[in-house]
């Protein structure tokens, strides 16, 4: 499983969008000296470090990734990295924001079938977590500690309830226009239930949510509730 995740990560390196991240930064004189003549500063230097950290994560995995290794790959020194990120988990969270968060689906599925729409919507949310892999998710949960237990779901969009619930409502509105459901008979609690169950799986297992679990959420829980309330 670990090999699968690392291989998959390497493949998506080639095609991934390098979206801007919103971290504050500054460039000190020692940063300039550490860039070995490349004169990288500010965002350019941070992007180089994040890209190096992403490649290290792909190649060696979270457990074996070190700040020293990232710094060497970015052709800088570890002091430069530590000025921007206090520790390894903080750095990796920034890496996930930059390289994995953009993989989330931008559009609501509209396949012509409610069951399929909900499944593909949940799959689109879970897929980036599957790419990250169980090792990284588990170790981040441990390293972040109880005070930041919810950091991963927040980062990976799993706590943006308004946005995700709105997407679920859109899916159900599309189904209503096709005559599959009557939206007025479905409570907000039922609408948000698939998202709540997805979050629960992540936070209790510390592992990616599998397609099997998504099938169970949709087919064994959500769809029977929808049919019962029509």
C-alpha positions as CSV (number, residue, x, y, z in Angstrom):
1,X,0.0,0.0,0.0
2,X,2.8,2.4,0.9
3,X,4.5,1.6,-2.4
4,X,1.3,2.4,-4.3
5,X,0.9,5.8,-2.7
6,X,4.5,6.8,-3.4
7,X,4.2,5.6,-7.0
8,X,1.0,7.5,-7.5
9,X,2.5,10.6,-5.9
10,X,5.4,10.5,-8.4
11,X,3.0,10.3,-11.3
12,X,0.9,13.3,-10.4
13,X,4.1,15.4,-9.8
14,X,4.3,15.8,-13.6
15,X,0.8,17.2,-14.2
16,X,0.0,19.0,-10.9
17,X,-0.9,22.7,-10.9
18,X,1.4,24.8,-8.7
19,X,-1.3,27.0,-7.2
20,X,-0.3,29.9,-5.1
21,X,-0.3,29.4,-1.3
22,X,-1.0,32.2,1.2
23,X,1.8,31.8,3.7
24,X,3.5,35.0,5.1
25,X,7.2,35.1,4.5
26,X,10.2,37.3,4.8
27,X,13.7,37.2,3.4
28,X,16.7,37.7,5.7
29,X,20.3,38.3,4.7
30,X,21.3,34.8,5.7
31,X,18.6,33.5,3.3
32,X,20.4,35.3,0.4
33,X,23.7,33.8,1.4
34,X,22.3,30.3,1.6
35,X,20.9,30.2,-1.9
36,X,24.3,29.6,-3.4
37,X,24.2,32.3,-6.0
38,X,20.6,31.7,-7.2
39,X,19.4,34.8,-5.3
40,X,16.0,33.2,-4.5
41,X,14.0,35.1,-2.0
42,X,10.5,35.3,-0.6
43,X,7.9,33.3,-2.5
44,X,10.4,31.9,-5.0
45,X,12.5,30.4,-2.2
46,X,9.4,29.1,-0.4
47,X,8.1,27.5,-3.5
48,X,11.4,25.8,-4.1
49,X,11.4,24.4,-0.5
50,X,7.8,23.2,-0.8
51,X,8.5,21.5,-4.1
52,X,11.6,19.9,-2.6
53,X,9.5,18.7,0.4
54,X,6.8,17.3,-1.9
55,X,9.4,15.3,-3.9
56,X,11.0,14.1,-0.7
57,X,7.6,13.0,0.6
58,X,7.0,11.1,-2.7
59,X,10.4,9.4,-2.6
60,X,11.0,8.5,1.0
61,X,7.6,8.9,2.7
62,X,6.6,10.9,5.8
63,X,8.4,8.8,8.4
64,X,11.8,9.1,6.7
65,X,11.5,12.7,5.5
66,X,13.8,15.1,7.3
67,X,14.2,18.9,7.3
68,X,17.8,18.3,6.4
69,X,16.9,16.2,3.4
70,X,14.4,18.8,2.2
71,X,16.9,21.6,2.6
72,X,19.6,19.7,0.6
73,X,17.1,19.0,-2.2
74,X,16.1,22.7,-2.3
75,X,19.8,23.7,-2.3
76,X,19.5,25.7,0.9
77,X,20.1,25.1,4.6
78,X,17.8,23.8,7.3
79,X,17.9,27.2,9.2
80,X,16.1,28.8,6.2
81,X,13.4,26.1,6.3
82,X,13.0,26.4,10.1
83,X,12.5,30.2,9.8
84,X,9.4,29.5,7.8
85,X,8.1,26.3,9.3
86,X,8.5,25.4,12.9
87,X,8.7,21.6,12.3
88,X,8.2,18.8,9.9
89,X,4.4,18.5,10.3
90,X,3.9,22.3,9.7
91,X,6.0,22.0,6.5
92,X,4.1,19.0,5.3
93,X,0.7,20.7,5.9
94,X,1.9,23.5,3.7
95,X,2.9,21.0,1.1
96,X,-0.5,19.4,1.1
97,X,-2.2,22.8,0.8
98,X,-0.1,23.6,-2.3
99,X,0.0,20.2,-4.1
100,X,-3.0,18.2,-2.9
101,X,-5.7,20.7,-2.2
102,X,-6.0,21.7,-5.9
103,X,-6.9,18.2,-6.7
104,X,-10.3,18.5,-5.2
105,X,-13.2,18.6,-7.7
106,X,-14.2,22.1,-8.8
107,X,-17.7,21.1,-10.1
108,X,-20.6,19.2,-8.6
109,X,-21.3,15.8,-10.3
110,X,-24.4,15.7,-12.4
111,X,-24.5,12.2,-13.9
112,X,-28.3,12.0,-14.1
113,X,-28.6,9.7,-11.1
114,X,-28.7,10.8,-7.5
115,X,-26.9,7.8,-6.1
116,X,-24.0,8.1,-8.6
117,X,-23.8,11.9,-8.0
118,X,-23.4,11.5,-4.3
119,X,-20.9,8.7,-4.7
120,X,-18.7,10.6,-7.1
121,X,-18.9,13.7,-4.9
122,X,-17.7,11.8,-1.9
123,X,-15.1,10.0,-3.9
124,X,-13.8,13.4,-5.2
125,X,-13.4,14.5,-1.6
126,X,-11.7,11.3,-0.5
127,X,-9.4,10.8,-3.4
128,X,-6.8,13.4,-2.4
129,X,-6.6,11.8,1.0
130,X,-6.0,8.4,-0.7
131,X,-3.2,10.0,-2.6
132,X,-1.6,11.3,0.6
133,X,-1.7,7.8,2.1
134,X,-2.3,6.3,5.5
135,X,1.2,6.7,6.7
136,X,1.3,10.5,6.2
137,X,-2.2,11.0,7.6
138,X,-1.5,8.9,10.7
139,X,1.8,10.4,11.5
140,X,0.5,14.0,11.0
141,X,-2.4,13.2,13.4
142,X,0.1,12.0,15.9
143,X,2.7,14.8,15.4
144,X,0.1,17.6,15.5
145,X,-1.3,16.4,18.8
146,X,-4.7,16.9,20.3
147,X,-4.6,20.7,20.0
148,X,-4.6,20.5,16.3
149,X,-6.5,17.3,15.8
150,X,-8.8,18.9,13.2
151,X,-6.0,20.5,11.1
152,X,-6.0,17.9,8.4
153,X,-9.8,17.9,7.7
154,X,-9.7,21.7,7.8
155,X,-6.9,21.8,5.3
156,X,-8.3,19.2,3.0
157,X,-11.7,21.1,2.8
158,X,-13.5,18.7,5.0
159,X,-14.5,21.3,7.5
160,X,-15.9,23.9,5.0
161,X,-19.4,22.8,5.9
162,X,-21.2,25.6,4.1
163,X,-19.4,24.9,0.8
164,X,-19.8,21.2,1.0
165,X,-23.3,21.2,2.2
166,X,-24.2,23.6,-0.5
167,X,-22.8,21.2,-3.0
168,X,-24.9,18.4,-1.5
169,X,-28.0,20.6,-1.8
170,X,-27.2,21.3,-5.5
171,X,-26.9,17.5,-6.1
172,X,-30.3,17.0,-4.5
173,X,-31.8,20.0,-6.4
174,X,-30.6,18.4,-9.7
175,X,-32.2,15.1,-8.5
176,X,-35.5,17.0,-7.7
177,X,-35.6,18.4,-11.3
178,X,-35.3,14.9,-12.6
179,X,-38.2,13.8,-10.4
180,X,-36.0,11.5,-8.1
181,X,-36.7,13.3,-4.8
182,X,-38.6,16.1,-3.1
183,X,-36.0,18.3,-1.5
184,X,-38.5,19.8,1.0
185,X,-38.9,16.5,2.7
186,X,-35.2,16.0,3.3
187,X,-33.8,17.6,6.5
188,X,-30.5,19.4,6.6
189,X,-29.1,16.7,8.9
190,X,-29.7,14.0,6.3
191,X,-28.3,16.2,3.6
192,X,-25.0,16.7,5.5
193,X,-24.9,13.1,6.9
194,X,-22.6,11.7,4.1
195,X,-20.1,14.5,4.8
196,X,-20.3,13.9,8.6
197,X,-19.6,10.2,8.1
198,X,-16.7,10.9,5.8
199,X,-15.2,13.2,8.5
200,X,-15.8,10.6,11.2
201,X,-14.0,7.9,9.3
202,X,-10.9,10.2,8.8
203,X,-10.8,11.3,12.4
204,X,-11.3,7.9,14.0
205,X,-9.2,5.8,11.7
206,X,-6.5,8.3,10.7
207,X,-6.5,6.6,7.3
208,X,-7.9,7.5,3.8
209,X,-11.5,6.7,3.3
210,X,-11.8,3.7,0.9
211,X,-14.3,3.4,-2.0
212,X,-15.8,0.5,0.0
213,X,-16.6,2.8,2.9
214,X,-18.0,5.4,0.5
215,X,-20.3,2.7,-1.1
216,X,-21.5,1.8,2.4
217,X,-22.2,5.5,3.3
218,X,-24.2,6.0,0.1
219,X,-25.9,2.6,-0.4
220,X,-26.5,1.4,3.2
221,X,-27.2,4.7,4.9
222,X,-27.8,7.8,2.8
223,X,-30.0,6.4,0.0
224,X,-32.3,4.4,2.3
225,X,-32.8,7.5,4.4
226,X,-33.7,9.5,1.2
227,X,-36.2,6.8,0.1
228,X,-37.7,6.7,3.5
229,X,-38.3,10.4,3.6
230,X,-40.1,10.6,0.2
